[in-house]
């Protein structure tokens, strides 16, 4: 009995070590990929480069890297990795990111070797090692997009006021780039640098819309392109566009509040079967022992897992509204 308790304590310590190791690796990667700034530093990454004496060409090379070509662009999962890292404001080469993913996957695989077969440990380790960093990048992209969308109406109002008092459009763009925080500050700074470097204004705004990939940004690019070609009161156009974007944000929040009950139901119905299976295994480990060896046990479990996943996808589709 004493040996049994010692073995269980050793297993618990191994689990604890694996959990702490994964947490430390994930925290290290998050700190490595983050670009935190305090209140004493520049408002945006571009302003930091300007203060460091970087030229316009050097700033554009860092903040707006050209699209990469080669084998990486043909890989289904990592084809857009350079653009995703840039959208997430992560100053890291895609090759370095992949090496970190492989390192995390190797660490997880080595930790799993004591519990599962080597092939399964390698597959699970590499899958988790890729999923966790990619999920972190996607999460940061989502946060950047939401922050930029919230800042866009204020940036358009600032440009509109500058145009009304007689400033040229390039000066109003530069004002937004200097006075607003990231992410909108750096994005408008890139536009200002492109125009200063000789690019056409509509092309610069069109590239901005493609970089951020937001519907409202495409509206802004179309408005600038039409005004640049035909003329008109751009200040009024920007003012109306800012009002429309604020209205769309308000409508999104209202719809999200109305559909919150449906989302909660979707999460509950998806998680309950998983929670029940886990609870039964913890409370009564021998509950499924009598049927595990049955030939139809694994097919039935596979069908249940597929139905749970399908249920989650359908419920998410039902409560996912885009305005």
C-alpha angles and dihedrals in degrees: 000000000000091000089051092055090047091052091049091049089051091051091049090050091050091051090048091050092050091050093048091046094052090046092051092048092048092047091049092051091047091052091046093051097041124094102201118180131189128217094267094061130078120291094242141017090250093056089052089055090048090051089049091057099251115162124235092258092050092048092051091048091054102037099033107032116187117255111276122237130195137067094328093062090058096053109101098220100034101032093104095036096114091052092043092052091049092048089050090052091240113150097208133116114245089236091057090048091052091049090053090049091052091048092052091046092050092051092051092045092052090050091052096049091088093057109033139029116287094246092049091045091054093047093048093043095052092043093052092040090057097038098053097052093041090049090051091051093048091048091052091047089053091050092047091050092049092048092048092048091052091050097045098081091050090049091051091048090051091051091047093052091047091051092048092057091051106265118142119248095253090054092050090051090051090051091056090047093052101040105037128073128238139319095030093036095059094041093053089042089058089052090050092049092048092052091046089049091055107268120137116259096235090049091050092052091045090054089048090055091049092049096052095031095209124146093226090052089056089052089053092049091050091049092050091047094050093046092046091054102039106020126228142138101318092176090060091045092053091046092053092044091052090051091049092050091050089050091051091050090051091048092050091052092048092050091046090053092048092048095045092100091054092049091049090051090050092052092046096049091047097047100040097075091048092047092048092051092049093046093050091050091050097043097039111016091179094056095098097031093094094058103031092093093049111114093232096048097088095043090050092049090048091051091049092051091050091049092050091050091046090049091053093048094048094047091048090051090051095053098036109102126178121199 
